[in-house]
Amino acid sequence: MLGLYDEFSAHVMSVTVVHPPHLALITRSQVMTDKIAASILARLLAKDLLVGIWVPPVEVRELRALVAQQVN
């Protein structure tokens, strides 16, 4: 997932990552296409109804990976 975040971040001004359970109402819709979902998400984000989660910088993620290797 963070690979996508890094890829998108290189091409756009900002990327917002939202915790999946917060999107449960959108995914339960009967008729859902990517276009409809994108439109709904854009409107919710514009109205500040989506809470983004903090994504650590690449350096922090790399250090965490090193620590995880040391522990295992």
ABEGO torsion letter per residue (X at the ends): XAAAAAAAAAABABBBBBBAAAAAAAAABABBBAAAAAAAAAAAAAAGABBBBBBBBAAAAAAAAAAAAAAX
